[in-house]
Amino acid sequence: MYAPPSHKSFDKAEPQDPKRGADHIAPDCAGQNFYAIDRGLRDLLQLYLEPNDFRRLEPHFDRLGALAGGRLDELARAADKHPPVLNARDRFGRDEDWIDYHSSYREMEAIAFGDFQFHAMSHRAGTLDMDRPLPAVAKYALQYLFVQAEFGLMCPISVTDTSIHLIRKFASAELKDYLLPKMLSADVATMWKGTQFMTERAGGSDVGAIETTASCEDGVWRLYGDKWFCSHADADVALLLARPEGAPGGTKGLALFALPRRLKDGRRNTYRIVRLKDKLGTRSMASGEIRLEGAVAYLVGEADHGLKQMMEQVNLSRLSHGVRAAAMMRRCVNEAMVCARTRMAFGKTIIEYPLLRRQLLKITVPSEQSLSMFLFAASALDRANAGSKEAEGCLRILTPLLKFRACRDNIPVATGAMEVRGGNGYIEEWVQARLVRDAHIGVLWEGTSNINALDIVTRAVGKRRAHRTLEAALKRLLDNATRMPVAFRDRLRQALDRALVLAERVAAEPPLEQSARQAASALYHVTSSILMTWEAAQPGRDARRALYAKFVLEHRLSAQDPLEPHDGDWEREAAEFVFSQRQVALSEIAGLLNS
Ligand SMILES: Cc1cc2nc3c(=O)[nH]c(=O)nc-3n(C[C@H](O)[C@H](O)[C@H](O)COP(=O)(O)OP(=O)(O)OC[C@H]3O[C@@H](n4cnc5c(N)ncnc54)[C@H](O)[C@@H]3O)c2cc1C
């Protein structure tokens, strides 16, 4: 188990003083336990996890929540200020490139790969005292807690996890024997971490334009080409796509390869990190450009199934990206709430002002939506892994929905949280500035917003018809939410029907492609609204989730007149309940749901 070093291994971190905030400046969340203060997460884990698993894992959620608000947060601040540095050659002039990381980053790696073993928890027993691999719900809940402190490192963590998945599923027995023991190890000093290099100058979205070639020389595959965006650039093994000589053009001719950093005899493989990117966000983690100069690689799976296999990794990454966006939004909400409850202006705390409360709602609701969406998607993944075809269908559409909408919502939420802190939010000493910078990458990697919206409409809806599988699951939840007012549930059913029809029209009529994002947003909003309604209806759970559902219904799924004030009486009353720090009963808010 991780134990913080007795001395600070870096010198630039600020001391964590819980009394900060004296003398007019509002405090931040330093020192809080991000699990203990998260009513939504604590509630929902009890709905989405088996009771036994919840009982066994709760101490770990709590421990990580404390680390995320404490030591990890300190480390993340320092790592962001001390980005990695590439050394192109050693002192003898050899192209033995390597990357130096700040000690804060290395300490975060020890927590992630050594203590919690994020990379291995889905694949083997023995992590976090479990006698079997962790359910996806638990893994993503842990990612959610971790990312509230550190976003950059979650890329190497997640991509190691998903690389292991691909190798387990598609690699030959020999390749598995070679790679998996190293990749599943919890010895941070010797383990092999994974990554994925796909994007080239010719194309990120247009994968078929990839120019890297693979040639089989004396029975060994060698790769030639350039990869333009390579996060976790110095990973020990990278999964990548290349075109074997003679293979057809486009995506059909792409094969999947595993590229080791070191060869079996210990020498460096023949590829180089040419330079690191100077990035807006994720600054703690190294993203670089790679030149492949006849590098040795191992074919993974069947040569003509490269992209299909790689899409498994892409989809798992998309799910994790949705979780990361949810996590960053939660951090934004936590920071905004602590500030709003303490900052004084014109003789009152700023949370007392209706206009400020409205801003708080605008960051709280998307954050809660994404929480419900990722837990529902993760539970579908668990059920799909157990053999449910229905869950597999739901997951097919939930994954891009979550990636598309949560990552986009993260941007205005981060900006909104910065604004709540006022000018200090713009200053790099406070976490808000980093949250604003980090938020933007979510709409780019693993498919831009357009690419995800098109995946939803053309493939998940048009080809797979996964929206109808999702419809059946959501309608069951609504039927089951009998404690909710009938009229409110009927409105949700109607909204669902209209969103499904919109998605089908956009899928069927090519000129409507320009509405793909509108259709995807509608499906996301109605799905999350129904989930939050069902969750609120469960005995003992936070009834305020139904108010979040109603906000989504009114503001995202209903027509608005821009020339009428949109804060009716119900909204003012609802805000009272949402920001109340006491337990709210369903009976207290039922009237508001029908108003
Ligand atoms: C910091 C960072 C780290 C990254 N790390 C990695 C990594 O580790 N591995 C990796 O493989 N990649 C990585 N990427 C690359 C990332 O996945 C790509 O940048 C992304 O997929 C977009 O590709 P592109 O940059 O080529 O843009 P393009 O594909 O050229 O897209 C440009 C614009 O055109 C739009 N567009 C494209 N096609 C369509 C269409 N059919 N309809 C409508 N609009 C369209 C896009 O939405 C986008 O707005 C990283 C990127 C960044 C910024």
Ligand as a Chemical Component Dictionary entry (heavy atoms), coordinates in Angstrom:
data_LIG
# 
_chem_comp.id                   LIG 
_chem_comp.type                 NON-POLYMER 
_chem_comp.pdbx_formal_charge   0 
_chem_comp.three_letter_code    LIG 
# 
loop_
_chem_comp_atom.comp_id 
_chem_comp_atom.atom_id 
_chem_comp_atom.alt_atom_id 
_chem_comp_atom.type_symbol 
_chem_comp_atom.charge 
_chem_comp_atom.model_Cartn_x 
_chem_comp_atom.model_Cartn_y 
_chem_comp_atom.model_Cartn_z 
_chem_comp_atom.pdbx_ordinal 
LIG C1  C1  C 0 -2.376  16.108 -26.842 1  
LIG C2  C2  C 0 -2.770  15.070 -27.831 2  
LIG C3  C3  C 0 -2.445  13.758 -27.607 3  
LIG C4  C4  C 0 -2.769  12.781 -28.535 4  
LIG N1  N1  N 0 -2.371  11.503 -28.305 5  
LIG C5  C5  C 0 -2.595  10.567 -29.264 6  
LIG C6  C6  C 0 -2.097  9.229  -29.107 7  
LIG O1  O1  O 0 -1.501  8.885  -28.090 8  
LIG N2  N2  N 0 -2.300  8.342  -30.083 9  
LIG C7  C7  C 0 -2.971  8.673  -31.220 10 
LIG O2  O2  O 0 -3.135  7.822  -32.074 11 
LIG N3  N3  N 0 -3.456  9.922  -31.413 12 
LIG C8  C8  C 0 -3.290  10.876 -30.458 13 
LIG N4  N4  N 0 -3.763  12.151 -30.637 14 
LIG C9  C9  C 0 -4.360  12.501 -31.906 15 
LIG C10 C10 C 0 -5.855  12.721 -31.886 16 
LIG O3  O3  O 0 -6.527  11.517 -31.677 17 
LIG C11 C11 C 0 -6.204  13.391 -33.224 18 
LIG O4  O4  O 0 -5.658  14.704 -33.199 19 
LIG C12 C12 C 0 -7.676  13.416 -33.482 20 
LIG O5  O5  O 0 -8.159  12.130 -33.728 21 
LIG C13 C13 C 0 -8.028  14.317 -34.680 22 
LIG O6  O6  O 0 -7.265  14.004 -35.797 23 
LIG P1  P1  P 0 -6.504  15.153 -36.601 24 
LIG O7  O7  O 0 -5.717  15.944 -35.635 25 
LIG O8  O8  O 0 -5.780  14.524 -37.729 26 
LIG O9  O9  O 0 -7.656  16.097 -37.136 27 
LIG P2  P2  P 0 -8.501  15.846 -38.454 28 
LIG O10 O10 O 0 -8.886  14.428 -38.552 29 
LIG O11 O11 O 0 -7.803  16.447 -39.607 30 
LIG O12 O12 O 0 -9.811  16.699 -38.129 31 
LIG C14 C14 C 0 -9.882  18.107 -38.339 32 
LIG C15 C15 C 0 -11.339 18.525 -38.154 33 
LIG O13 O13 O 0 -12.126 17.922 -39.174 34 
LIG C16 C16 C 0 -13.236 17.275 -38.602 35 
LIG N5  N5  N 0 -13.612 16.130 -39.440 36 
LIG C17 C17 C 0 -12.825 15.149 -39.903 37 
LIG N6  N6  N 0 -13.556 14.286 -40.621 38 
LIG C18 C18 C 0 -14.837 14.713 -40.593 39 
LIG C19 C19 C 0 -16.062 14.251 -41.141 40 
LIG N7  N7  N 0 -16.138 13.116 -41.855 41 
LIG N8  N8  N 0 -17.194 14.968 -40.918 42 
LIG C20 C20 C 0 -17.157 16.092 -40.177 43 
LIG N9  N9  N 0 -16.023 16.573 -39.642 44 
LIG C21 C21 C 0 -14.875 15.895 -39.841 45 
LIG C22 C22 C 0 -12.816 16.877 -37.209 46 
LIG O14 O14 O 0 -13.938 16.728 -36.353 47 
LIG C23 C23 C 0 -11.935 18.069 -36.824 48 
LIG O15 O15 O 0 -12.730 19.078 -36.292 49 
LIG C24 C24 C 0 -3.471  13.130 -29.713 50 
LIG C25 C25 C 0 -3.833  14.464 -29.922 51 
LIG C26 C26 C 0 -3.484  15.421 -29.006 52 
LIG C27 C27 C 0 -3.860  16.855 -29.269 53 
# 
loop_
_chem_comp_bond.comp_id 
_chem_comp_bond.atom_id_1 
_chem_comp_bond.atom_id_2 
_chem_comp_bond.value_order 
_chem_comp_bond.pdbx_ordinal 
LIG C1  C2  SING 1  
LIG C2  C3  SING 2  
LIG C2  C26 DOUB 3  
LIG C3  C4  DOUB 4  
LIG C4  N1  SING 5  
LIG C4  C24 SING 6  
LIG N1  C5  DOUB 7  
LIG C5  C6  SING 8  
LIG C5  C8  SING 9  
LIG C6  O1  DOUB 10 
LIG C6  N2  SING 11 
LIG N2  C7  SING 12 
LIG C7  O2  DOUB 13 
LIG C7  N3  SING 14 
LIG N3  C8  DOUB 15 
LIG C8  N4  SING 16 
LIG N4  C9  SING 17 
LIG N4  C24 SING 18 
LIG C9  C10 SING 19 
LIG C10 O3  SING 20 
LIG C10 C11 SING 21 
LIG C11 O4  SING 22 
LIG C11 C12 SING 23 
LIG C12 O5  SING 24 
LIG C12 C13 SING 25 
LIG C13 O6  SING 26 
LIG O6  P1  SING 27 
LIG P1  O7  DOUB 28 
LIG P1  O8  SING 29 
LIG P1  O9  SING 30 
LIG O9  P2  SING 31 
LIG P2  O10 DOUB 32 
LIG P2  O11 SING 33 
LIG P2  O12 SING 34 
LIG O12 C14 SING 35 
LIG C14 C15 SING 36 
LIG C15 O13 SING 37 
LIG C15 C23 SING 38 
LIG O13 C16 SING 39 
LIG C16 N5  SING 40 
LIG C16 C22 SING 41 
LIG N5  C17 SING 42 
LIG N5  C21 SING 43 
LIG C17 N6  DOUB 44 
LIG N6  C18 SING 45 
LIG C18 C19 SING 46 
LIG C18 C21 DOUB 47 
LIG C19 N7  SING 48 
LIG C19 N8  DOUB 49 
LIG N8  C20 SING 50 
LIG C20 N9  DOUB 51 
LIG N9  C21 SING 52 
LIG C22 O14 SING 53 
LIG C22 C23 SING 54 
LIG C23 O15 SING 55 
LIG C24 C25 DOUB 56 
LIG C25 C26 SING 57 
LIG C26 C27 SING 58 
# 
